[in-house]
Amino acid sequence: MTSLYTELRKEYLKTWRIWFAINQRCDPQWRKKYSTKSTQKRCYDVVDEWSIKEYGQEGFLNFFDCVGDLEHVEDLHRKDTDKPYGPRNWVKGDIDSRTSVSCSYNTEQARWMRRGLANGIPKWVYYKRLSEGFTCRQAATRKYTRTRKAKAK
């Protein structure tokens, strides 16, 4: 007779792969070997009850109890990227929803840049205005009119 872990792993393979990838990503030896310089300093951790190292197969059962079936989910990511993966810090989603909770997406400058785009201001104009000393608000709200060079006759 097979164990509950084996049955769930076979029936919900994508869910098991997501759990395994989370644990792999949180392993310091794996991060040292495969991560880039920009990702090495980030907080990658998983709570003990989901951990392969701490709970082994029981970690997957605890994970499955919290998140359920992830067969039709593209990605599982954290609500707060400064905290470990855990029962109260996860979101089902995709790559686009991950960026909406990332730190760089939620900075004041990024929020004003998106507002500027909605106001018809190109990104390059927004960032040029910032480099000229404008505040984020001024760069995003000051009217932009496109100027064309006169054709030489």
C-alpha positions as CSV (number, residue, x, y, z in Angstrom):
1,M,0.0,0.0,0.0
2,T,1.4,3.4,-1.0
3,S,1.6,6.3,1.4
4,L,-0.6,9.4,1.3
5,Y,2.4,11.4,0.2
6,T,3.0,9.2,-2.8
7,E,-0.7,9.2,-3.8
8,L,-0.9,13.0,-3.6
9,R,2.4,13.5,-5.4
10,K,1.3,11.3,-8.3
11,E,-2.2,12.8,-8.5
12,Y,-1.2,16.4,-8.1
13,L,2.2,16.5,-9.8
14,K,2.2,20.2,-10.6
15,T,1.4,21.0,-7.0
16,W,4.3,18.8,-5.9
17,R,6.6,20.4,-8.4
18,I,5.8,23.9,-7.1
19,W,6.4,22.8,-3.5
20,F,9.7,21.1,-4.5
21,A,10.8,24.2,-6.5
22,I,10.1,26.5,-3.5
23,N,12.2,24.3,-1.2
24,Q,14.9,24.1,-3.8
25,R,15.0,27.8,-4.2
26,C,15.2,28.2,-0.5
27,D,18.2,25.9,-0.2
28,P,21.4,27.9,0.3
29,Q,23.6,25.4,-1.5
30,W,21.3,25.5,-4.6
31,R,21.1,29.3,-4.5
32,K,24.9,29.5,-4.3
33,K,25.2,27.4,-7.4
34,Y,22.4,28.7,-9.6
35,S,21.3,32.1,-8.6
36,T,22.6,35.4,-10.0
37,K,24.2,38.2,-8.1
38,S,20.9,40.2,-7.9
39,T,19.0,37.3,-6.4
40,Q,21.6,36.1,-3.9
41,K,20.9,38.8,-1.4
42,R,17.1,38.4,-1.4
43,C,15.2,36.6,1.4
44,Y,14.4,33.1,0.2
45,D,13.1,31.0,3.1
46,V,10.3,28.6,3.7
47,V,8.5,28.0,7.0
48,D,9.5,24.8,8.8
49,E,6.2,23.1,8.4
50,W,6.6,23.3,4.5
51,S,10.3,22.5,4.5
52,I,11.7,19.3,3.1
53,K,14.7,19.5,5.4
54,E,12.6,19.9,8.6
55,Y,9.5,17.8,7.9
56,G,10.4,15.7,4.8
57,Q,7.3,14.2,3.1
58,E,5.1,15.6,5.9
59,G,6.2,19.1,4.6
60,F,4.3,18.4,1.3
61,L,1.2,17.2,3.1
62,N,1.2,20.4,5.2
63,F,1.8,22.5,2.0
64,F,-1.1,20.7,0.2
65,D,-3.4,21.3,3.2
66,C,-2.7,25.0,3.0
67,V,-2.8,25.7,-0.8
68,G,-4.8,22.9,-2.2
69,D,-4.7,21.8,-5.8
70,L,-2.4,24.0,-8.0
71,E,-2.9,22.1,-11.2
72,H,-4.3,25.1,-13.1
73,V,-2.1,27.8,-11.5
74,E,0.9,29.2,-13.3
75,D,2.8,30.3,-10.3
76,L,2.8,30.6,-6.5
77,H,4.5,33.6,-4.9
78,R,4.7,35.5,-1.7
79,K,2.5,38.4,-0.7
80,D,5.4,40.0,1.2
81,T,8.8,39.2,-0.4
82,D,10.6,40.0,2.8
83,K,8.9,37.2,4.7
84,P,9.3,33.4,4.1
85,Y,7.0,31.2,2.1
86,G,4.3,30.1,4.5
87,P,0.6,29.5,5.2
88,R,-0.2,33.2,5.5
89,N,2.2,34.6,2.9
90,W,1.3,33.1,-0.5
91,V,-0.7,34.1,-3.6
92,K,-1.8,32.0,-6.6
93,G,-1.1,33.8,-9.8
94,D,1.1,34.3,-12.8
95,I,4.2,36.2,-13.7
96,D,2.2,39.5,-14.1
97,S,0.7,39.2,-10.6
98,R,4.1,38.5,-9.2
99,T,5.4,41.9,-10.5
100,S,2.4,43.7,-9.0
101,V,3.6,42.7,-5.5
102,S,7.3,43.2,-6.1
103,C,9.2,45.9,-4.3
104,S,10.4,47.7,-7.4
105,Y,6.9,47.8,-8.9
106,N,5.5,49.5,-5.7
107,T,8.1,52.3,-5.3
108,E,6.8,55.9,-5.4
109,Q,8.7,56.5,-8.6
110,A,7.2,53.5,-10.3
111,R,3.7,54.4,-9.3
112,W,4.1,57.9,-10.6
113,M,5.6,56.6,-13.9
114,R,2.5,54.4,-14.4
115,R,0.3,57.5,-13.7
116,G,2.4,59.4,-16.3
117,L,1.9,56.7,-18.9
118,A,-1.9,57.0,-18.2
119,N,-1.6,60.7,-18.8
120,G,0.1,60.2,-22.2
121,I,3.7,60.9,-21.1
122,P,6.3,58.5,-22.6
123,K,8.6,56.7,-20.2
124,W,11.7,58.5,-21.6
125,V,10.1,61.9,-21.0
126,Y,9.2,61.0,-17.5
127,Y,12.8,59.8,-16.6
128,K,14.3,62.8,-18.5
129,R,12.2,65.1,-16.3
130,L,13.4,63.3,-13.2
131,S,17.0,63.7,-14.2
132,E,16.3,67.5,-14.8
133,G,15.2,67.8,-11.2
134,F,11.4,67.5,-11.4
135,T,9.6,65.7,-8.6
136,C,7.9,62.5,-9.4
137,R,4.5,64.2,-9.3
138,Q,5.6,67.0,-11.6
139,A,7.2,64.6,-14.1
140,A,4.0,62.6,-14.3
141,T,1.4,65.4,-14.4
142,R,3.0,68.2,-16.4
143,K,1.4,68.3,-19.9
144,Y,3.5,66.8,-22.6
145,T,3.2,67.9,-26.2
146,R,5.1,66.2,-28.9
147,T,7.3,68.6,-30.9
148,R,8.4,67.8,-34.4
149,K,11.4,69.3,-36.1
150,A,10.6,71.5,-39.1
151,K,11.6,69.9,-42.4
152,A,14.4,71.7,-44.3
153,K,13.3,72.8,-47.8
